[in-house]
Amino acid sequence: MNVSTRPTRLLAAAIAVLAVPAAVLAAPTNAIADKPPDKHTTVEVYDSFQKPGGYTLADYAAKWATIYGPGEMANDDTRSFAGNSFHVSAVPFTQAADFSVFDHLKYIAVSTKSWPVPARGSVEFGSTIRAVTPGTEPGRVVHGTYTLSGAPYAAATLEGQQAGAVMNVIDFSTGQLFDWFVSGSTAFALIERLPSTVTGNTTDPDSPEYVGLDQAYTQIIREIPASSGPHEVTIRYSRADGGTADYSFDGRPVAHVEDVGVPLDVQGQDYTGIYPSLGAGEVLGDQIDSLVIGHGLFSLLDAFPFQHPEAPELAVSIPLSERLFGQGADATFDDFRVKTVTTR
């Protein structure tokens, strides 16, 4: 370098620095201020049905409670853990009930552990499901009778309504549920809030915890084509946006619901049309403090609101011959896991 030119070059460099816009000079400070908040993530494998020496029904009972009885297992207990997974089968279904929602539960087991919903963040439940549903018929029409008027009832049903393997996510205190139904060639996401006549959270209609037909709803959000699997299903809940639920299937987002507790048709959201609600519901949001996970075999053939005493004019009786027509479900469940993301 020519020594005589050094002052000139240093002066030019200083002028260049001074000419940089203030926003650029401030960028490092803003970048620190705008960085996303810290997140803490935990993943718990709740049950993979593996244990040194072999997983048994006693191990299963320690993690899963059959709080609504054995269901189809009372006739023939098909539960097994071959291949380090949980297998349960009822082909065909043999039990049915023409009362409330009790026809739906062919078999259900609920986790003996619950998981808190973080104040900020989310909790996500996942599992792997394989399902075949022999005897189901595309669009099968189920017939019944309105019990007060004697008028005939008929409704076409989805494959998963006839028989399905289900993962449930449940808050018993509010009655809010989120479900994946997987059948032989389809799957659907369901959201519902059970009334107090089902959950038994209170018998006092004047209690603030009482859930009547102005708040209860059951709605199938979206049905998608699916093979028998296995498929990875997840349901994620957060308190954001009045309570948010996200459903994914094999890693693909399928359904997103905000203002959980408000029926989809009240919100004006697209859904399958099964079943229209009878009330405005309420935004649950922060009321859902913890959730449990469940699994089982289900049918969903009844007419909403499922013989609820507040609407006797809508009660439909469906004979057992319409409920049991040779359909059944054979399911394998595995890798029940819970992912909690806490945002500071």
FENMO-V394361 format. One line per field, one symbol per residue. ss: DSSP state (H for helix, E for strand, C for the rest). phi: phi as a letter, one per 20 degrees, with the letter a starting at -180 (. if undefined). burial: I if it has 24 or more other ideal C-beta (glycine too) atoms within 12 Angstrom, else O. Layout:
BEGIN
ss: ???
phi: ???
burial: ???
END
This chain:
BEGIN
ss: CCHHHHHHHHHHHHHHHHHCCHHHHCHHHHHHHHCCCCEEEEEEEEECCCCCCCCCHHHHHHHEECCCCCHHHHCCCCCECCCCCEEEEECCCCCCCCCCCCCCEEEEEEECCCEECCCCEEEEEEEEEEEECCCCCCCCEEEEEECCCCCEEEEECCHHHHCEEEEEEEECCCCEEEEEEECCCEEEEEEEECCHHHHCCCCCCCCCCCCCCCCCEEEEEEEEECCCCCEEEEEEEECHHHCEEEEEECCEEEEEECCCCCCHHHHCCCCCCCCCCCCCCCCCHHHCCEEEEEEEEECCCCCCCCCCHHHHHHCEECCHHHHCCCCCEEEEEEEEEEEEEEEC
phi: .fgfefgfffffffffffefgffffeggfffffeffffcddccdefbdlcagnoecffffffdcdefdnflfffebfefbcfmlbddbbbcefcdbbebldfffefabccgeddcfeffcpbccdbadccbccfnfcgmgeddbbfffenffcbbfcfgfffabecddccdffdnecccdddcfcbbbeccbcffffefmfadefeffefddffcfacbefbdcfbffnfcedccdcbeflmocccdcclndfdbccdlgodgffffnefbfnddfedbembfelffeebcddbbrdccbefefellfffcffdfcedfffeedcneabcccdblfccddddde
burial: OOOOOOOOOOOOOOOOOOOOOOOOOOOOOOOOOOOOOOOOOOOOOIIOIOOOOOIOOOOIOOIIIIOIOIIIIOOOOIIIIOOOIIIIIIIIIIIIIIOIIOIIIIIIIIIOOIIOIIOOIIIIIIIIIIIIIIIIOOOIOIOIOOOOOOOOIOIOIIIIIIIIIIIIIIIIIIIIIIIIIIIIIIIIIIIIIIIIIIIOIOOOOOOOOIIIIIIIIIIIIIIIOIOIIIIIIIIIIIIIOOIIIIIIIOOOOIIIIIIIIIIIIOIOOOIIOIIOIIIOIIIIIOIIOIIIIIIIIIIIIIIIIIIIOOIOOIIIIIOOOIIIIOIIIIIIIIIIIIIIIOOO
END
